[in-house]
Amino acid sequence: VTILVVAENKEDEDTAKGIVEMAKFLFEENSGPEVDPELVVETGEPGKTIIKTAGKLDCDQIFIGGADFKWDINADKPGGISNYIIDKFNGVITVVK
């Protein structure tokens, strides 16, 4: 299990690191200590960065979300990041609100 948070620029990396640590805490709280997730913070355009990272990690499933943080899955254009991922990813996609 890899938990990825994308910072849109270098200035947002510290915030992204805090979010990925919070996500790890919530993951462990709900899944138990059996799985130790890998934490990854990448910088770039969110949709493209998620697809690129999923390819590098040979992922077969993506959980996407962000409504509770700063990221709006519908940002920038109709359908936004979620539609970009749905169009570009060849695997199972779960959107978490």
Helices and strands as residue ranges (DSSP letters): E 2-7, G 10-12, H 13-31, E 38-43, H 46-56, E 61-65, H 80-88, E 92-96
